[in-house]
Amino acid sequence: MALFLGIDLGTQSVKVAVFDEEGRFLSCTSREYPILTPQTGYAEQEPDIWWEKTVDAVREGMETLPEKNVRAISFSGQMHGMVLLDETLRPLCPSIIWCDQRSFREVEDIRERLGHRLAELAGSDIFTGFMAASFLWVKNHRPEVYRKIRWCMLPKDYLKIKMGLAPSSDVADASDTLLFDINTRHWSEEIIEALELDPSFFPPLHESSDVIGVLSQKTKEELGIMGEALVIAGAGDQHCAALGNGLSQEGDTLITIGTGGQVFTSISTPVKDPDLRIHTFCHAIPHTWHLLGASLCAGLSLSWFKKSVLDQANHPFHYSELDQEAEKVPAGGDGLLFLPYLIGERTPYKDSFARGAFLNLHLTHQRGHFIRAIMEGVGFALNNSVDIFRSLGVSGKRFIFAGGGAKSELWKQIIASIVGNPLITTTTREEAATGAAILAMMGSHHFPSFDEAMKTLIHYHEPVSPVKEWEKIYQEQYQTFQALYPALKPFFPRNDAVLGMKFRS
């Protein structure tokens, strides 16, 4: 029986999911690795550690299975980051990953150089940690590294090089570098020229489901696999998570609450927001695109409150206990509101200096009020993205809820009531790795269409409907929530020192 592997190279761990040809989930293994922070604001990782951990995870997964016949393998990866290679395909320095903040001055430089062309070409604003900004930072601050560069790669694409393949990438993940033209689905000559970069640094591109090679016998032995082992291009983790949650039709909307929060919807043409409040990127499904809104501190807001405020040495709270506390509180939290801007905010404000706040605090508010206010505040922040999608003519037809937040039945009801639509959740484990496995199946022509692949692999729980009594309360509170950021903005910090961004070059 043929097997299909999906490898998800995440920010903190690599996960390997294995499916058989009937679409049955067989195993998932993982290995963790650290984020390196040599200076305040830096976020780096060692590419060779990624490979070491990937080999370990694949070998462990295969050891548990009687069958080793791998038909195809594909990839999901943390987005935006950068791996710089020399002529021998060796890393010149640690990878600068998506949450790095050192390139804040390069971000402003890029905005000044490209202006409105960012929206027209890249479909997105530029932020620290995006490849374009990180690459420009290396050019400005590490000329001894810049002189030796032969290739500039996205994180997951380094795994393919370690598997013996030539440098390459895919249009979905490349579109989030901000060095890409989402209209032509290719590297942007205009952007690369405006930033005075060498276009030969950037690898050939493929659609996410294209076959890009086969594993050598040596690599198969290293990974502990057998079989044809076709290598399929892959995509970014948000694209693969969308596939792993069954998003294939225009109007399908995925709301994810993990550390951050994302709202993702598929579109058939590259609709762009002229105000650059959201991202428009290429999707992993050929000839399609997607909109993406992001809130930086979604699940992180609740985990911060749990760990920093509630947890005691003799009683660390379980998240189910937080649900129980919040369930005792009526919708709207008796007026208590929370802004989840603990580390700034992406959509729609693009403000690294934004800060969190509790509003309307009263002596009668108890622990459950704070928990519920956090859940509701995160929901309001994500609804900003849903509203922007609607303003661009893209209305959600089916809403899917994913991530750690989807484990909370109360949070499901809150989000459903805020967006005014039923929410469904999948029975899928490790959605991004599952999405990569779907790409492996599609690239090897195991299924005739993405719809067929998703129908086979993705299954759902019963939907959670909005609570009618809550909807009116949340509609009113959402209006207040939207008024709070502009009202409080003058009181937020406005200097680099507060962000801890005094870097040495």
C-alpha positions in Angstrom: 0.0 0.0 0.0 1.3 3.5 -0.9 1.9 6.1 1.8 1.9 9.9 1.6 3.9 12.1 3.9 3.2 15.7 4.9 6.0 17.5 6.6 5.1 20.7 8.5 8.2 22.8 9.4 6.7 25.0 12.1 8.1 27.8 14.2 8.7 25.6 17.2 8.6 22.0 15.9 8.5 19.9 12.8 5.5 17.5 12.5 5.3 14.5 10.1 1.9 13.1 9.2 1.5 9.8 7.3 -1.6 8.8 5.3 -2.3 5.7 3.3 -3.9 5.6 -0.2 -7.4 5.3 1.3 -6.8 8.7 3.0 -6.5 7.1 6.5 -4.4 8.9 9.0 -1.7 6.5 10.2 0.7 8.5 12.4 2.0 11.8 13.4 5.4 12.4 14.9 7.2 15.6 15.9 10.4 17.1 17.2 10.9 20.5 18.8 13.7 23.0 18.3 14.4 26.4 19.9 14.0 30.0 18.7 17.4 31.8 19.1 17.3 35.3 20.5 21.0 36.6 20.5 19.8 40.2 20.9 16.5 41.8 21.8 14.2 41.7 18.8 16.1 39.0 17.0 14.5 35.6 16.2 16.7 33.0 14.5 16.9 29.3 13.9 19.6 26.9 12.7 18.6 25.4 9.4 20.6 22.2 9.9 18.7 21.6 13.2 15.5 21.7 11.2 16.9 18.9 9.0 18.2 16.9 11.9 14.8 17.0 13.6 13.0 16.2 10.4 15.0 13.1 9.9 14.3 12.0 13.5 10.6 12.6 13.1 10.3 10.8 9.8 12.3 7.8 11.0 10.2 7.5 14.1 6.9 7.7 12.1 8.1 5.0 9.7 9.3 2.7 12.4 5.8 2.4 13.8 4.4 1.3 10.4 4.7 -2.1 8.7 4.7 -0.5 5.3 7.5 1.8 4.2 6.4 2.4 0.6 6.2 6.2 0.2 4.6 7.3 -3.0 5.0 11.1 -2.5 6.1 13.7 0.1 5.3 17.4 0.4 5.8 20.3 2.7 4.2 23.0 4.8 6.4 25.6 6.3 6.6 28.7 8.6 6.1 31.6 6.3 8.1 34.8 5.5 11.5 33.7 6.8 14.9 33.6 5.1 17.7 31.1 4.7 20.9 32.4 2.9 23.1 29.9 1.1 26.5 30.0 -0.5 27.7 28.4 -3.7 28.0 25.0 -1.9 24.3 25.3 -0.6 25.5 25.7 2.9 23.8 28.3 5.2 25.8 31.5 5.7 24.2 32.4 9.0 21.2 31.4 11.1 17.8 31.7 9.4 16.0 35.0 10.2 12.4 33.9 10.9 9.0 35.6 10.6 8.9 36.9 14.2 12.2 38.8 14.0 11.9 42.5 14.5 15.3 43.9 13.7 14.4 45.2 10.2 11.9 47.9 11.3 13.9 50.6 9.5 14.1 48.6 6.3 10.4 48.2 6.5 10.0 52.0 6.3 12.6 52.2 3.5 10.6 49.6 1.4 7.4 51.5 2.0 9.0 54.7 0.8 10.6 53.1 -2.2 7.5 51.3 -3.4 4.5 53.3 -2.1 1.2 52.2 -3.7 3.0 49.6 -5.9 3.1 47.3 -2.8 -0.6 46.9 -3.0 -0.7 46.5 -6.8 2.2 44.1 -7.0 2.6 42.2 -3.7 -0.9 42.6 -2.5 0.3 43.3 1.1 2.1 45.7 3.3 5.6 44.9 4.4 6.4 43.9 8.0 9.5 43.0 10.0 10.4 39.3 9.6 9.2 39.3 6.0 12.0 38.1 3.6 12.2 41.4 1.7 12.9 43.4 4.9 15.2 40.8 6.4 17.2 40.5 3.1 17.6 44.3 3.0 18.8 44.3 6.6 21.5 41.8 5.8 22.6 43.9 2.8 22.8 47.0 5.0 24.3 45.4 8.1 26.1 42.2 7.2 27.9 43.0 3.9 30.4 40.2 4.6 27.5 37.8 4.5 25.7 39.5 1.6 28.8 39.2 -0.7 28.8 35.4 -0.3 25.1 34.8 -1.1 24.1 32.5 -3.9 20.6 31.6 -3.0 17.9 33.1 -0.8 15.4 30.4 0.3 12.3 30.1 2.4 12.6 27.8 5.5 10.8 24.7 4.3 12.6 24.8 0.9 15.9 24.2 2.7 14.6 20.7 3.6 14.4 19.9 -0.1 18.0 20.9 -0.6 19.0 18.6 2.2 17.1 15.9 0.4 19.3 16.4 -2.6 17.1 18.5 -4.8 18.1 21.7 -6.6 17.0 25.1 -5.1 13.3 25.8 -5.8 10.2 27.2 -4.2 6.5 27.4 -4.8 4.3 30.4 -5.7 2.1 30.2 -2.6 4.9 30.5 0.0 7.0 32.9 -2.3 4.0 35.3 -2.5 4.4 36.0 1.2 8.1 37.2 0.9 7.0 40.6 -0.5 9.4 40.1 -3.4 6.7 38.6 -5.5 4.1 39.7 -8.1 0.8 38.0 -7.1 -0.7 38.9 -10.5 1.9 37.0 -12.6 2.6 34.4 -9.9 6.3 35.0 -10.2 9.2 37.0 -8.6 8.6 40.7 -9.1 11.3 42.2 -11.2 10.1 45.7 -10.3 10.3 45.1 -6.5 13.7 43.3 -6.7 15.1 46.1 -8.8 13.7 48.8 -6.5 15.4 47.2 -3.6 18.6 46.9 -5.6 18.8 43.1 -5.1 20.2 40.5 -7.5 17.3 38.6 -9.1 19.6 35.5 -9.5 19.4 35.0 -5.7 15.8 33.7 -6.0 15.1 30.1 -7.0 12.8 28.8 -9.7 9.1 28.6 -8.8 6.5 25.9 -9.1 2.8 25.6 -8.3 2.4 23.9 -4.9 1.2 20.6 -6.3 4.0 20.2 -8.9 6.4 17.3 -8.9 9.9 18.8 -8.4 12.0 15.6 -8.1 12.4 12.2 -6.5 14.4 11.2 -3.5 17.7 9.4 -4.1 18.3 6.0 -2.6 20.8 7.6 -0.1 18.2 10.1 1.1 15.5 7.4 1.4 17.9 5.3 3.5 18.6 8.3 5.7 14.9 8.9 6.3 14.0 5.2 6.7 11.6 5.0 3.8 11.2 3.0 0.5 9.2 3.5 -2.6 8.9 6.0 -5.5 9.2 9.0 -3.1 8.1 11.8 -5.4 8.8 15.2 -4.0 6.0 17.8 -4.4 6.7 21.5 -4.1 4.5 22.3 -1.0 3.3 25.7 0.5 3.2 27.9 3.5 1.7 26.7 6.7 -1.4 29.0 6.4 -2.1 27.6 2.9 -1.6 24.0 4.1 -3.8 24.6 7.2 -6.5 25.8 4.8 -6.3 22.6 2.8 -6.2 20.5 6.0 -9.4 22.2 7.1 -11.1 21.5 3.8 -11.1 25.1 2.2 -11.4 24.7 -1.5 -14.4 26.9 -2.6 -14.5 30.7 -2.8 -16.2 32.1 0.3 -15.0 29.3 2.6 -13.5 31.1 5.6 -11.1 29.7 8.2 -10.8 31.4 11.6 -7.8 30.1 13.5 -6.9 30.9 17.2 -3.5 29.7 18.0 -0.8 31.9 19.6 -1.9 34.5 17.1 -5.2 34.6 15.2 -5.8 34.4 11.4 -8.8 34.7 9.1 -8.2 33.1 5.7 -10.6 32.9 2.7 -10.1 31.6 -0.8 -10.7 33.8 -3.9 -10.6 33.1 -7.6 -9.1 36.4 -8.6 -6.5 38.6 -6.7 -8.7 41.0 -4.9 -6.5 43.6 -3.1 -7.2 46.0 -0.3 -6.0 49.5 -1.4 -5.4 50.4 2.3 -3.3 47.3 2.8 -5.1 46.3 6.0 -4.9 42.6 5.0 -2.8 40.4 2.8 -3.6 39.0 -0.6 -1.4 36.0 -1.5 -1.4 33.1 -3.9 -3.1 30.0 -2.7 -1.7 26.4 -2.8 -4.4 25.5 -5.2 -3.2 26.4 -8.7 -4.6 29.6 -10.2 -6.3 30.7 -7.0 -5.5 33.3 -4.3 -6.5 34.1 -0.8 -7.1 36.9 1.7 -5.5 36.8 5.1 -6.1 38.9 8.1 -4.0 38.5 11.3 -4.3 39.4 14.9 -1.0 39.0 16.8 -2.1 38.1 20.3 -5.1 35.7 20.1 -4.6 32.6 22.2 -1.5 34.3 23.6 -3.8 36.8 25.4 -5.6 34.0 27.3 -2.3 32.1 28.0 -0.7 35.3 29.3 -3.6 35.9 31.7 -3.6 32.3 32.8 0.2 32.1 33.4 0.9 35.7 34.6 -2.2 36.4 36.6 -4.1 33.2 37.6 -1.6 30.4 38.0 -0.3 29.7 41.4 2.6 27.4 42.4 0.2 24.9 44.0 -2.6 25.3 41.4 -1.9 26.0 37.7 -5.2 26.4 36.1 -6.3 24.1 33.3 -8.0 25.8 30.3 -11.2 23.8 30.9 -11.4 25.6 34.3 -11.1 29.0 32.5 -14.1 28.0 30.3 -16.1 27.0 33.4 -15.3 30.4 35.0 -16.3 32.3 31.9 -19.5 30.4 31.4 -20.8 31.8 34.6 -20.6 35.3 33.1 -23.3 36.7 30.8 -22.4 37.6 27.2 -20.8 41.0 27.1 -19.1 40.4 30.5 -21.3 43.0 32.3 -19.7 45.7 30.2 -16.0 44.6 30.6 -14.1 44.9 27.3 -10.6 43.8 26.4 -8.2 45.0 23.6 -5.9 42.1 22.7 -3.0 44.3 21.5 -0.4 43.0 24.0 2.3 42.9 21.4 0.8 45.4 18.9 -1.7 44.6 16.2 -1.5 43.6 12.5 -5.1 43.8 11.0 -6.3 46.4 10.5 -4.1 48.9 12.3 -0.5 47.7 11.4 0.6 49.2 14.7 3.5 47.7 16.6 3.0 50.2 19.4 -0.7 49.3 20.1 -1.2 48.0 23.6 -3.8 45.9 25.4 -6.4 47.3 27.8 -9.4 46.3 29.9 -12.2 48.9 29.8 -15.2 49.6 32.0 -13.7 47.7 34.9 -16.0 47.6 38.0 -15.7 46.4 41.5 -18.3 43.6 40.8 -16.1 42.0 38.0 -14.7 38.7 39.0 -12.2 36.3 37.5 -14.6 34.9 35.0 -15.4 38.4 33.7 -11.7 38.9 32.7 -11.6 35.5 31.0 -14.8 36.0 29.0 -13.7 39.6 28.1 -10.4 38.2 26.7 -12.3 35.6 24.6 -14.7 38.2 23.3 -12.0 40.8 22.6 -10.1 38.3 20.5 -13.3 37.5 18.7 -13.9 41.2 17.9 -10.3 41.6 16.7 -10.8 38.7 14.3 -14.1 40.0 13.2 -12.2 43.1 11.9 -10.8 40.9 9.2 -14.2 39.3 8.4 -15.6 42.9 8.0 -12.7 43.9 5.6 -13.3 40.8 3.5 -17.0 41.8 3.2 -16.1 45.3 2.3 -14.0 43.9 -0.6 -17.0 41.9 -1.8 -15.8 38.6 -0.4 -18.5 37.2 2.0 -18.0 34.1 4.0 -20.4 31.2 3.0 -19.0 28.6 5.3 -17.0 29.3 8.5 -14.5 26.8 9.9 -12.8 27.2 13.3 -9.4 25.8 14.0 -6.4 26.0 16.3 -6.1 25.6 20.1 -9.0 28.0 20.6 -11.3 25.6 18.8 -11.0 23.1 21.7 -13.1 25.5 23.7 -16.9 25.0 23.2 -17.5 28.4 24.8 -15.1 30.2 22.5 -16.8 28.5 19.5 -20.1 29.9 20.6 -18.7 33.3 21.2 -17.0 33.5 17.7 -20.1 32.1 16.0 -22.2 34.7 17.7 -19.8 37.6 16.8 -19.5 36.7 13.1 -23.2 35.7 12.9 -22.6 32.3 11.3 -22.4 28.7 12.4 -18.9 27.4 12.9 -17.7 23.9 12.1 -14.5 22.2 13.2 -12.7 19.3 11.6 -11.8 15.9 13.2 -8.3 16.4 11.5 -5.2 16.2 13.6 -2.3 18.5 12.6 -4.1 20.4 9.8 -1.0 21.9 8.2 0.8 18.6 7.9 -2.5 17.1 6.6 -2.6 19.9 4.0 1.0 19.0 2.9 -0.1 15.4 2.6 -3.0 16.5 0.4 -0.4 18.3 -1.9 1.6 15.0 -2.0 -1.5 13.1 -3.1 -2.5 15.8 -5.7 1.1 16.0 -7.1 1.2 12.3 -7.6 -2.2 12.2 -9.2 -3.7 10.1 -6.5 -6.9 12.1 -6.6 -8.4 13.8 -9.6 -9.2 17.1 -7.8 -8.6 19.0 -4.5 -12.3 18.6 -3.7 -12.1 14.9 -4.0 -8.9 14.7 -1.8 -10.6 16.9 0.9 -13.8 14.9 0.9 -11.8 11.8 1.5 -9.4 13.1 4.2 -11.4 15.9 6.0 -14.4 15.3 8.2 -16.3 17.6 10.5 -18.0 17.7 13.8 -21.6 19.1 14.0 -21.7 22.9 13.6 -22.0 25.3 16.5 -24.6 27.9 15.9 -24.7 31.5 17.1 -26.6 32.2 20.3 -29.4 34.6 19.2 -29.4 36.4 22.5 -25.7 37.0 22.3 -25.7 38.3 18.7 -27.4 41.6 19.5 -25.1 42.2 22.5 -22.0 41.5 20.5 -23.1 43.8 17.6 -23.4 46.7 20.0 -20.1 45.9 21.8 -18.3 45.5 18.5 -19.1 49.1 17.7 -17.6 50.2 21.0 -14.6 47.9 20.4 -13.9 49.5 17.1 -14.0 53.0 18.6 -11.4 52.1 21.3 -8.2 51.9 19.3 -8.4 55.4 17.8 -9.5 56.8 21.2 -6.5 55.2 23.0 -3.9 55.5 20.3 -2.6 58.8 21.6 -1.7 57.1 24.9 0.3 54.2 23.4 4.1 54.4 23.5 5.6 55.9 20.4 9.4 55.2 20.4 11.8 52.4 19.4 13.1 52.1 23.0 9.8 50.8 24.3 9.9 48.1 21.7 13.4 47.1 22.7 14.7 47.8 19.3 18.0 49.5 19.9 20.1 47.2 17.7 23.8 47.0 17.1 24.8 46.7 13.4 
